[in-house]
Amino acid sequence: MDLLPSGAADERELIEIETDLFSLYIKGKPYHSRYESLKQYKAIQPHESMYFSANGQAIESVKVFDVNEEKLMDHTSVPPLFFENGVYQLVVTPKNQSPLEFEHEHPALRKAVSKVGKHPHQILMGNLSFTNEVGYTTFSILSEGKKQLEVTLEVFPSKLSYKEDYQQLLEEVNEEVYNLAYHFVKKTYLGATTTQTVESSWTEFYRLLTKYIQQFTQAVSHIENQPHHQLKKEHRLVRGDMLKRQDTKGLKYLRKRPSLFEEAPNGIPIHEQKMMPAKGLNIQKELSYDTLENRFVKWMMVRLSHKMNSLKRTLEDSHNYYQNNPYQYMIKLVRDMELSIQKKLSSPFWRLIGKLDRSVMTLVLQMASGYREAYQTYLTLSRGLVLRGELARLSVKDVATLYEYWTFLKLGQILASKYKMISQDIIKVNRDGLFVTLNQSKMAKRVFRHPHTNEKITLHFQKHSGILPTVRQKPDSMLSIEKVGKDHAYEYIFDAKYRVDFAVEGSYYGRNYGSPGPLEEDINTMHRYRDAIVESIATTYERNTFGAYVLFPWSEEHEYEKHAFYQSIQKVNIGGFPFLPQSTGLVERFLDRLIECSPKQLQEEGILPKGTLEQWNSRVEEKVWIVKVNSEQQLRKINQTSRMFIPDSYLSKGWKESSYIALYKPKSIFKDDGGISQYAKIRNVKVEYKHGGISLYTDTWRRLKQLIKPVGYGISTSTITTLPNLKDAEELPQLHMKNSIEKELWQLLRRFSREIRMHLNHKELDKAGKVISFQSLAKGLTFKMNESDIKLLSDKGSFSFTYEDLMHNVNKVFREIVNIKSSR
């Protein structure tokens, strides 16, 4: 039967079912977009088989498309035929005049298949589309309200390995946050079984309710027919002539009331008198059903009724109930189940049963027929579900949403395996609706500390960018790395895109890139993120996002390393990474590199606007002339007049190139205030020939954020340093760092400790020629500067590295230091 136009390439009849009432056909492509044709899919089809079942009345034949034979065959084990994002046409043609109906749990699929034509030749026709949805799907064909056929298909992912990546992705999401993978009602479902939990969602309750409510009501009906009962003793006041054998209570009643006894001819002999009480208590036994066990069953019914009512209200609140709520079918189902329980509660039997006022655990509940089944079913309804087995059907979130959640959780797991987690409130979830979702507020983050550098690493989930000059941005995951010595964070975007271009031969993508990778439009989105997310600093804006990367579902990591969008990461910090449960190597290595890199490396890798480098260079080279002050009186005069006389003997080489002047106060004169604490911009210089020196005029004096301490060193007259050195230094020897090697090593050590001591070859800074060694006091590390290399000495070991390594492979040096610090 030809259902679709012949122009639809490689579309085949996939399913053909004949019954005595109708014929059913499903047509579509038996492969997904990764393959160019059925021929290619046939050559490299996966080693997986598709689940398929067809059950019903008077089935005459069931045929399924066989990929190898390329024709319909009797139902056997076949490779996957149905895939996410595929569209499959369903046609059901009647063989008599009986009207047919299509039934599916999901409202969108129910509406997709409708009646076409006029009676008595009406057919059912429509398209089955599974948008990013994977798993089993079940639909039924009804005739006059009775189910005639039930068909179950298995829908496979097109971008993941079903049995490996998809199942592991589900497990890892649910392992991190229980029931986060579950959705309420989707077009597909997976098999599930019960598990103990205190945080089950409405989705799980609904699935268990539809599965077990009939079993519960049947158990209650059995209890009504054969209820547990007990004989209750009551004491009633009667005339004396009606009294029977007395129990303890009756005798006690008479002993306390001797006035009731009267003389009687046939009375009881008491002290030579015959006496008979005028009245007393008789025992009367009555059958009662108001037992603890029946009260407990009634309590279970009331609890379930309340919970079903809450579920119904949640369903109604999910959409406007009076405007085409897609859950109307479910609402009616839950209402009917609730009414069945309410009807029983209002019956005469249960109305006479009282309220439960204590805990109950008796053999009746555990062993008696009816009670045992009701109790076990109630416990099952109170549980959660876990994705294994076939006890219940459970819908899961679409694969794109799951992939988005998994990427964030997996990035967190990778970081947690190497760095100390300091935020225990790492993941917030929203459990208010029908199913659990990740909290997308600003607080959805995980915070870590580097065990050796103490640098802070934060992973944000869908962090809001705040108010921007253009449009607000919200990438999936953002990694924020704080580096020692920097008052800003380095931010990197990792955006999950459940899309991949398979680079089909002859396609535009195939011609330009040669192998599968992320979509061009997704790479463009990364450019947008990096350019759009800016931070307001005074009257200007600064871009604080240094890189942005697409995470896409692909497993061939080695092949992808040749891809243009991988190599672009090294060039412009924009690109993509394959990221699946079995393929995390490239991302792990990249995260390690970002966290190990020095601030200088990360800064240099950023893409700068044209002209920025020239501006930076001019600022970096601004020199500071440090001049010794000889008395407190001289210091006061300099601060009051903004003028300083400097004799010729104090003029150091290169002083004319200085833009700033700083004052050095010797510790021998200024005691605890000794060191450098202020600097100013040089406004003018006047040569004083008569006095043998210069008069230097300054702008307003500024204070440094910390006092630069002498620590055993000094300045005999004056010396030259740079403005960045002056602002960063905490100790006087640090101002001697004149070459890039010394600066690079000092910045590397600062990541491990703030207590760094430099040793020079002379105690006077202006007379010192070189740095002999660096010492990290807190960490017990000493770096000895040799002629061609640097040697690290430690009580845990030692190693040497070249100046070339320090300047061009600092990550290698960083890892060696970490290894020595970590060794025992």
C-alpha positions in Angstrom: 0.0 0.0 0.0 1.5 3.3 -1.1 0.8 5.9 1.6 3.2 8.8 0.8 4.3 10.4 -2.4 7.1 8.6 -4.2 9.3 11.7 -3.9 9.9 10.8 -0.2 13.3 9.1 -0.6 13.8 5.7 1.1 10.4 5.8 2.9 9.0 2.3 3.3 6.2 0.5 5.0 7.6 -0.3 8.4 4.6 -2.0 10.1 1.6 -3.9 8.6 -1.0 -5.5 10.9 -4.1 -7.3 9.6 -7.1 -8.0 11.9 -10.6 -9.1 11.0 -11.8 -5.5 11.6 -9.1 -3.3 10.0 -5.7 -3.0 8.5 -2.9 -0.9 10.1 0.1 0.6 8.3 3.0 2.7 9.5 5.3 4.3 6.9 8.6 6.3 7.2 12.3 6.1 6.8 13.8 3.0 8.5 17.0 5.0 9.5 17.9 8.4 10.9 19.7 11.5 9.5 23.1 10.2 10.5 23.0 7.9 7.5 22.8 9.0 3.9 20.6 6.2 2.8 19.1 2.9 3.8 22.0 1.2 2.0 24.5 2.9 4.3 22.4 2.2 7.4 22.2 -1.5 6.4 26.0 -1.7 6.0 26.8 -0.3 9.5 23.6 -0.8 11.4 24.0 -0.9 15.2 24.1 -4.3 17.1 20.7 -3.5 18.7 17.3 -4.9 18.3 14.0 -3.0 18.5 11.2 -4.0 20.9 7.9 -4.4 19.2 4.6 -6.0 20.3 1.1 -6.2 18.9 -1.7 -7.7 21.1 -5.4 -7.8 20.4 -8.4 -9.7 19.2 -8.6 -11.6 15.9 -5.1 -10.6 14.7 -4.5 -12.3 11.3 -0.9 -11.2 10.6 1.9 -8.9 11.8 4.7 -7.9 9.5 7.7 -5.7 10.3 10.2 -4.2 7.8 13.4 -6.2 7.7 16.4 -3.9 6.9 18.6 -6.8 5.6 15.9 -8.1 3.2 14.4 -4.7 2.5 10.9 -5.9 2.7 8.1 -6.7 5.2 8.6 -10.0 7.0 6.9 -11.9 9.7 7.6 -10.3 13.1 11.1 -11.3 14.3 14.0 -9.5 15.9 14.8 -6.4 13.8 17.2 -3.5 14.0 15.8 -0.1 15.2 13.3 1.4 12.8 11.9 4.3 14.8 14.0 7.3 15.9 13.6 10.6 17.7 12.6 13.6 15.6 11.4 11.2 12.9 7.9 11.5 11.4 5.9 8.3 10.7 2.6 8.2 9.0 -0.1 5.9 10.5 -3.1 4.7 8.5 -5.9 2.4 9.7 -8.5 1.3 7.2 -11.7 -0.5 8.3 -13.0 -3.8 6.8 -16.6 -3.2 7.9 -18.8 -0.3 8.9 -17.7 -0.3 12.6 -16.2 3.2 13.6 -12.6 3.1 14.8 -10.8 5.3 17.3 -7.2 6.0 18.1 -6.0 6.2 21.7 -2.7 7.4 23.2 -1.9 8.7 26.6 -0.2 11.8 25.2 -2.8 14.5 24.1 -0.6 15.7 21.2 -0.5 12.2 19.6 -4.2 11.6 20.3 -5.0 14.8 18.3 -2.4 13.9 15.6 -4.4 10.9 14.4 -8.0 11.6 13.3 -10.8 10.3 11.1 -10.7 11.1 7.4 -13.6 10.6 5.0 -17.3 9.9 5.5 -19.0 7.0 7.1 -18.9 4.1 6.3 -15.6 4.6 4.6 -13.8 6.6 7.3 -10.1 5.8 7.9 -7.8 6.9 10.7 -4.8 8.8 9.5 -2.1 11.0 11.0 1.6 11.5 11.7 3.4 10.1 14.7 6.3 12.4 15.6 8.7 11.9 18.5 10.5 15.2 19.2 13.7 14.4 21.2 11.7 11.6 22.9 13.1 8.1 23.4 11.8 4.9 24.8 8.6 2.9 24.4 5.4 4.2 23.1 2.0 2.4 23.2 -1.2 3.2 21.3 -4.5 1.4 20.9 -7.2 1.0 18.2 -10.7 0.9 19.6 -14.0 -0.1 18.0 -17.3 0.9 19.7 -15.3 1.7 22.9 -13.6 -1.7 23.1 -9.9 -2.1 22.7 -9.2 -4.2 19.6 -5.4 -3.8 19.2 -2.5 -2.5 21.4 0.8 -1.8 19.7 4.1 -0.9 21.5 7.1 0.5 19.6 10.6 1.4 20.7 11.9 4.8 19.7 15.7 5.1 19.6 17.9 8.2 19.9 19.6 9.4 16.8 22.6 11.1 18.4 23.4 8.7 21.2 24.1 5.1 21.8 20.9 3.8 23.3 22.2 1.0 25.4 25.4 2.8 26.5 25.3 6.6 26.5 21.5 7.1 26.9 21.0 4.6 29.7 24.2 5.9 31.5 23.0 9.5 31.0 19.7 8.7 32.7 21.4 6.9 35.6 23.9 9.7 36.2 21.2 12.3 36.3 19.0 10.3 38.7 22.0 9.4 40.8 22.8 13.0 41.3 19.2 14.2 42.0 16.6 11.5 42.5 13.7 11.6 40.0 15.1 14.6 38.1 15.0 12.6 34.9 11.2 12.0 35.2 8.5 13.9 33.4 4.7 13.6 33.8 3.3 12.4 30.5 5.3 12.2 27.3 4.9 10.4 24.0 7.3 7.7 25.2 8.1 6.0 28.5 10.5 3.5 30.0 10.0 0.6 32.4 10.3 1.3 36.1 10.1 -0.4 39.5 9.5 0.9 43.0 12.1 2.1 45.4 12.2 3.6 48.9 12.3 7.4 48.9 11.0 10.3 50.8 10.9 12.7 47.8 8.6 11.0 45.3 7.0 13.3 42.8 3.5 13.6 41.5 4.6 11.9 38.3 5.6 8.7 40.2 2.4 8.8 42.3 0.2 9.1 39.2 2.0 6.2 37.5 1.7 3.9 40.6 -1.9 5.0 41.2 -3.1 4.0 37.7 -1.3 0.7 38.1 -2.4 -0.2 41.6 -5.7 1.6 42.6 -7.9 -1.2 41.3 -5.9 -3.7 43.4 -6.4 -1.5 46.4 -10.1 -1.1 46.0 -10.5 -4.8 45.4 -8.7 -5.5 48.7 -11.1 -3.0 50.5 -14.1 -4.7 49.0 -12.8 -8.0 50.3 -12.5 -6.5 53.7 -16.1 -5.2 53.6 -17.3 -8.8 52.8 -15.2 -10.4 55.5 -14.2 -7.7 58.0 -12.1 -8.2 61.1 -14.3 -7.9 64.2 -14.1 -8.3 68.0 -16.6 -9.0 70.8 -17.0 -6.0 73.1 -18.1 -6.4 76.7 -20.5 -3.8 78.1 -21.9 -3.5 81.7 -25.5 -2.6 82.0 -27.5 -1.7 85.1 -30.4 -4.2 85.7 -32.9 -5.2 88.4 -31.6 -7.6 91.0 -33.8 -10.5 89.8 -32.1 -10.2 86.4 -28.5 -10.4 87.6 -26.3 -13.2 86.3 -22.9 -14.5 87.2 -20.8 -11.4 88.2 -17.3 -10.6 87.0 -14.8 -8.5 88.9 -16.3 -5.2 87.9 -19.9 -6.3 89.0 -18.7 -7.6 92.3 -16.7 -4.4 92.9 -19.9 -2.3 92.1 -21.9 -4.2 94.8 -19.2 -4.1 97.4 -19.1 -0.3 97.2 -22.9 -0.1 97.6 -24.1 -2.2 100.5 -27.3 -0.1 100.7 -28.5 -1.9 97.6 -29.0 -5.2 99.5 -32.5 -6.0 100.8 -34.0 -9.0 102.6 -35.5 -11.6 100.3 -36.8 -15.1 100.9 -34.7 -16.5 98.1 -31.7 -14.3 98.6 -28.1 -15.0 99.3 -27.3 -16.1 102.9 -25.3 -13.3 104.6 -24.8 -13.5 108.4 -27.9 -15.6 109.0 -29.9 -13.3 106.7 -31.0 -13.8 103.1 -30.2 -10.7 101.1 -30.7 -9.7 97.4 -29.3 -6.6 95.7 -32.0 -4.3 94.3 -29.9 -3.7 91.2 -26.5 -4.5 89.7 -24.3 -4.8 86.6 -24.8 -7.5 84.0 -22.2 -8.3 81.3 -23.4 -8.0 77.7 -21.2 -9.0 74.7 -21.7 -7.4 71.3 -20.0 -7.9 67.9 -18.0 -4.7 66.8 -16.2 -3.8 63.6 -14.7 -0.6 65.0 -11.3 -2.3 65.4 -7.8 -0.8 65.1 -7.2 -2.7 61.9 -10.4 -1.3 60.2 -9.5 2.2 61.5 -6.1 1.8 59.9 -7.7 0.8 56.5 -10.0 3.8 56.7 -7.0 6.0 57.4 -5.3 4.7 54.3 -8.3 5.4 52.2 -8.6 8.9 53.6 -4.9 9.6 53.0 -5.1 8.3 49.4 -8.3 10.4 48.7 -6.5 13.5 50.0 -3.4 12.8 47.9 -5.5 12.2 44.7 -7.3 15.4 45.3 -4.0 17.3 45.6 -2.8 15.6 42.4 -6.0 16.7 40.6 -5.5 20.3 41.7 -1.9 20.3 40.6 -3.0 19.0 37.2 -5.6 21.7 36.9 -3.1 24.4 38.0 -0.5 23.3 35.5 -2.7 24.8 32.7 -5.9 26.9 32.7 -8.4 24.1 33.2 -11.1 25.8 31.3 -8.9 26.5 28.2 -7.9 23.3 26.6 -5.9 21.8 29.5 -3.8 19.0 27.9 -4.2 17.0 31.1 -8.0 16.8 31.0 -7.9 13.0 30.3 -5.7 12.5 33.4 -7.8 14.9 35.5 -10.9 12.8 34.7 -9.1 9.6 35.5 -7.8 10.8 38.8 -11.3 12.2 39.7 -12.9 8.9 38.9 -10.4 7.1 41.1 -11.0 9.6 43.9 -14.8 9.2 43.7 -14.4 5.4 43.9 -12.6 5.8 47.3 -15.1 8.5 48.5 -18.0 6.2 47.6 -16.6 3.5 49.8 -15.9 5.9 52.7 -19.5 7.1 52.6 -20.9 3.6 52.9 -22.7 2.6 56.2 -19.9 0.1 57.1 -17.0 2.7 56.9 -19.1 5.5 58.4 -19.3 3.5 61.7 -15.5 3.1 61.8 -13.8 5.6 64.1 -10.6 7.7 63.6 -7.2 6.1 64.0 -5.6 7.5 67.2 -2.5 5.3 67.6 0.1 3.3 65.5 -0.9 -0.1 64.4 1.2 -3.1 63.5 -0.7 -6.4 64.0 -0.7 -9.8 62.4 -4.1 -9.1 60.9 -2.5 -6.4 58.7 0.3 -8.6 57.7 -1.5 -11.9 57.2 -5.3 -11.6 57.0 -6.8 -11.8 53.5 -7.7 -8.3 52.2 -5.9 -6.5 54.9 -2.5 -7.8 53.7 -3.2 -6.7 50.1 -4.5 -3.3 51.1 -1.5 -2.6 53.3 1.1 -3.8 50.7 -0.6 -1.8 47.9 -0.7 1.4 50.1 3.0 1.0 50.8 3.7 0.6 47.1 1.7 3.8 46.3 3.8 5.7 48.9 7.0 4.8 47.2 9.0 6.3 44.3 10.1 4.8 41.0 13.4 3.9 39.6 14.2 3.3 36.0 14.6 -0.5 35.7 12.2 -3.4 35.3 8.7 -3.2 33.9 6.5 -2.7 37.0 5.2 0.6 35.8 5.4 2.9 32.8 7.4 6.1 33.6 7.8 9.0 31.2 11.2 10.8 31.2 12.1 14.3 30.1 13.0 14.7 26.4 16.6 13.9 25.5 17.5 17.6 24.9 16.5 18.6 28.4 18.2 15.5 29.9 21.4 16.3 28.0 21.3 19.9 29.3 21.0 18.7 32.9 23.6 15.9 32.4 26.2 18.3 31.1 25.9 20.5 34.1 25.9 17.6 36.5 28.8 15.9 34.7 31.0 19.0 34.7 30.4 19.2 38.4 31.3 15.5 38.9 34.6 16.1 36.9 35.5 19.1 39.1 34.5 17.3 42.3 36.8 14.4 41.6 39.8 16.8 41.7 38.9 19.8 43.7 37.5 20.3 47.2 33.8 21.1 47.2 33.0 23.9 49.7 29.3 24.4 48.9 27.1 21.6 50.2 24.0 23.3 48.9 25.2 22.5 45.4 22.0 21.7 43.5 18.5 23.1 44.2 15.5 21.5 42.7 11.9 22.6 42.3 9.5 20.0 43.5 6.3 22.1 43.5 5.0 20.9 40.1 4.1 17.6 38.6 7.8 16.7 38.2 11.2 17.7 39.5 13.3 20.4 37.7 16.6 22.0 38.4 16.4 25.4 40.1 17.4 28.0 37.5 17.9 30.8 40.0 21.2 32.6 40.5 21.9 30.2 43.4 22.0 27.1 41.2 25.8 26.5 41.4 28.5 24.3 42.8 31.6 25.9 44.4 35.0 24.3 44.7 38.5 25.2 46.0 41.8 24.2 44.5 43.5 22.1 47.2 46.9 23.6 46.7 46.4 27.2 45.4 43.1 27.8 47.4 41.7 29.4 44.2 37.9 29.4 44.0 36.1 27.6 41.1 32.4 28.1 40.6 30.1 26.2 38.2 26.8 28.0 37.6 23.7 26.5 36.0 21.8 28.9 33.6 23.3 31.9 35.3 21.3 35.1 34.5 23.6 37.7 33.0 21.7 40.5 34.8 20.9 43.8 33.1 22.9 44.3 29.9 23.0 47.1 27.4 21.4 44.9 24.8 19.7 41.6 25.6 19.9 39.4 28.7 21.8 36.1 28.2 21.4 32.7 30.0 23.9 30.1 28.9 23.5 26.5 30.3 26.7 26.2 32.3 29.3 28.9 33.2 32.6 28.2 34.8 34.0 31.0 36.9 37.7 30.8 38.0 39.2 33.2 40.5 43.0 33.5 40.4 45.3 34.6 43.2 46.2 38.3 42.9 43.3 39.2 40.6 40.2 40.9 41.8 38.1 39.6 38.9 37.1 36.1 37.8 37.8 34.5 34.5 34.5 33.2 33.1 34.0 30.4 30.5 30.7 29.3 28.9 29.8 25.6 28.3 26.5 25.5 26.4 24.8 22.1 25.9 23.3 21.7 22.4 21.6 18.4 21.7 22.3 18.8 18.0 25.0 17.5 15.7 25.6 17.8 12.0 26.6 14.4 10.7 28.5 15.9 7.7 26.6 13.7 5.2 28.7 13.4 2.0 27.9 16.1 -0.5 26.3 18.4 2.1 27.5 21.9 2.8 28.8 20.9 6.2 30.5 17.8 4.8 32.3 19.8 2.1 33.5 22.5 4.5 34.4 20.5 7.7 34.7 16.9 6.5 33.5 15.3 9.8 30.6 15.6 12.2 30.5 18.4 14.6 28.4 21.2 16.2 26.1 23.3 14.0 27.5 26.6 12.6 24.5 28.5 14.2 25.5 27.1 17.6 29.1 28.3 17.2 27.6 31.7 16.2 25.6 31.6 19.5 28.9 31.2 21.4 30.3 34.4 19.7 27.1 36.2 20.8 27.4 35.0 24.4 31.0 36.2 24.6 30.3 39.6 23.1 27.0 40.2 24.8 27.9 39.4 28.4 29.7 42.4 29.8 30.1 44.1 33.1 29.7 47.8 33.9 32.8 49.5 35.3 32.2 53.1 36.1 31.2 54.6 32.7 32.6 51.8 30.6 31.8 48.2 30.0 34.3 45.3 30.2 33.9 41.8 28.7 34.5 39.2 31.4 33.8 36.1 29.4 37.0 34.7 28.0 35.7 31.7 26.1 32.5 30.0 25.0 32.1 26.4 23.9 29.4 24.1 22.5 29.0 20.7 24.2 27.4 18.4 21.7 26.5 14.7 21.6 29.3 12.9 19.7 31.6 10.0 20.7 34.5 10.1 18.2 36.9 12.3 20.2 40.1 11.4 18.4 38.6 12.1 15.0 37.1 15.4 16.2 40.5 16.8 17.2 41.1 17.5 13.5 37.8 19.5 13.2 38.0 23.2 12.6 35.7 24.0 15.5 38.1 22.2 17.9 41.2 23.9 16.5 39.5 27.3 16.7 39.5 27.0 20.5 43.3 27.4 20.5 43.0 30.4 18.2 40.0 32.4 19.4 38.6 30.5 22.4 35.4 29.7 20.6 34.5 26.2 19.5 32.9 22.9 20.5 33.6 19.7 22.4 32.1 16.3 22.0 30.6 15.3 25.4 28.9 12.0 26.2 29.1 9.6 29.1 31.7 7.6 27.3 33.4 10.6 25.7 34.6 13.2 28.3 38.3 13.2 27.8 38.7 16.4 25.7 36.5 18.4 28.2 38.4 17.0 31.2 41.8 17.9 29.8 40.5 21.4 28.9 39.1 22.0 32.4 42.4 21.0 33.9 44.3 23.4 31.7 42.0 26.4 32.5 42.4 25.8 36.2 46.1 25.2 36.0 46.9 28.2 33.8 48.3 31.4 35.3 46.2 34.6 35.1 48.7 35.9 32.6 48.1 33.0 30.3 44.3 33.3 30.5 44.6 37.0 29.8 46.8 36.5 26.8 44.4 34.0 25.3 41.5 36.5 25.3 40.7 38.2 22.0 41.2 42.0 22.4 39.8 44.9 20.5 42.2 46.5 18.0 44.6 48.9 19.6 44.3 47.4 23.2 47.8 45.9 23.1 49.5 49.2 22.3 47.6 50.8 25.1 48.5 48.1 27.5 52.2 48.2 26.5 52.3 51.9 27.1 50.8 51.5 30.6 52.9 48.5 31.6 56.1 50.3 30.8 55.4 53.3 33.0 58.4 53.5 35.3 58.5 54.5 39.0 61.6 56.2 40.5 62.0 55.2 44.2 63.9 57.7 46.2 65.2 57.4 49.8 63.9 59.9 52.4 66.4 60.7 55.1 64.2 62.2 57.8 60.7 62.7 59.1 61.1 66.4 58.6 61.9 65.9 54.9 58.9 63.6 54.5 56.6 66.2 56.0 57.9 69.0 53.8 57.5 66.8 50.6 53.9 66.0 51.5 53.1 69.7 52.3 54.7 71.3 49.2 54.5 68.5 46.6 58.2 69.4 45.8 61.3 67.3 46.5 65.0 68.3 46.0 67.1 65.3 44.9 70.9 65.7 44.9 73.0 64.5 41.9 74.4 61.6 43.9 70.8 60.1 44.1 70.2 60.2 40.4 70.0 56.6 39.2 70.3 55.4 35.6 67.1 55.9 33.7 65.4 58.3 36.1 64.4 60.6 33.3 62.1 57.9 31.8 60.1 57.7 35.1 56.4 58.9 35.1 56.0 58.4 38.9 58.0 58.8 42.1 57.8 56.7 45.3 59.3 57.4 48.7 61.4 54.8 50.5 61.5 55.3 54.3 64.4 53.5 56.0 63.4 51.3 58.9 66.3 52.7 61.0 64.5 56.1 61.0 60.8 55.3 60.6 60.7 52.1 62.6 57.5 50.1 62.0 56.5 52.6 59.3 59.6 51.9 57.4 59.2 50.8 53.7 57.2 52.3 50.8 53.6 53.5 51.3 53.1 56.4 48.9 53.7 57.5 45.3 52.7 60.3 43.0 52.8 61.3 39.3 55.7 63.5 38.3 54.4 66.9 37.1 57.6 68.8 36.4 61.4 68.6 36.9 63.7 71.6 37.3 67.5 71.3 37.2 69.2 73.2 40.1 72.7 73.8 38.9 73.6 76.0 41.8 72.7 73.4 44.4 73.9 70.3 42.4 70.6 68.4 41.9 67.0 68.7 40.7 63.7 69.9 42.1 60.9 67.5 41.3 57.2 68.6 41.4 54.4 66.1 41.8 50.6 65.8 41.7 48.7 64.7 44.8 50.4 61.9 46.7 48.6 58.5 46.7 48.8 55.7 49.2 49.5 52.1 48.2 46.9 49.5 49.3 49.7 47.9 51.5 53.0 48.9 53.0 55.9 47.5 51.1 58.1 46.1 54.0 61.9 46.1 53.8 62.3 42.6 55.3 66.1 43.0 55.8 66.7 44.9 52.6 67.1 48.6 51.8 67.8 51.3 49.2 71.0 53.3 49.6 69.9 56.2 47.3 67.3 55.4 44.6 66.2 52.7 42.2 63.8 52.2 39.3 60.8 49.8 39.1 57.5 49.6 37.2 54.1 50.8 38.3 52.5 47.2 38.2 55.5 46.0 40.3 55.0 48.8 42.8 51.2 48.1 43.2 51.6 44.3 43.5 54.7 44.1 45.8 54.4 43.4 49.5 58.1 43.2 50.3 60.9 45.4 49.1 62.9 42.7 47.2 59.9 42.1 44.9 60.6 45.5 43.3 63.9 44.1 42.0 62.1 41.8 39.6 63.2 43.3 36.3 62.9 40.4 33.8 59.9 38.3 32.7 61.4 35.1 34.1 61.5 36.4 37.7 58.0 37.9 37.3 56.5 34.6 35.9 58.0 32.5 38.7 56.8 35.0 41.4 53.3 34.9 39.9 53.3 31.1 39.8 54.4 30.9 43.5 51.7 33.5 44.6 49.1 30.9 43.5 50.3 28.6 46.2 51.1 31.1 49.0 51.1 34.8 49.7 54.2 34.4 51.9 57.0 34.5 49.4 60.5 35.6 50.3 63.0 36.7 47.7 66.8 36.6 48.3 69.1 39.0 46.3 72.8 39.0 46.0 73.1 42.3 47.9 71.2 43.8 50.8 70.8 47.2 49.0 68.2 47.0 46.3 70.0 49.6 44.0 73.2 47.6 44.3 71.8 44.1 43.8 72.5 42.4 40.5 70.2 39.4 40.5 67.7 37.2 42.4 69.4 34.2 44.0 66.2 32.3 45.1 62.5 32.5 45.9 61.1 30.8 49.0 57.6 29.9 49.8 57.6 30.1 53.6 54.2 28.4 54.3 54.7 25.6 51.8 58.4 24.8 52.5 59.4 25.3 48.9 62.7 26.9 47.7 63.4 27.8 44.1 67.1 28.3 43.4 67.9 30.4 40.3 70.8 28.8 38.4 72.4 30.0 35.2 70.3 27.9 32.8 67.6 26.4 35.0 65.6 26.6 38.2 65.8 24.0 40.9 62.9 23.3 43.3 64.0 22.0 46.7 61.6 20.5 49.2 61.5 18.0 52.0 59.2 15.9 49.8 61.5 15.9 46.8 63.1 18.1 44.2 63.1 18.7 40.4 64.6 21.1 37.9 63.0 23.0 35.1 64.3 25.3 32.4 63.5 29.0 31.8 61.9 27.8 28.6 59.5 25.6 30.5 58.6 28.4 32.9 57.9 30.8 30.0 56.2 28.6 27.5 55.0 25.5 29.4 54.1 26.8 32.8 51.3 24.2 33.2 53.9 21.5 33.2 55.8 23.3 36.0 52.5 23.8 37.9 51.7 20.1 37.8 55.2 19.2 39.0 54.8 21.5 42.0 51.4 20.0 42.8 52.8 16.5 42.5 55.6 17.2 45.0 53.2 19.0 47.4 50.8 16.0 47.2 53.5 13.3 47.7 54.0 11.7 51.1 
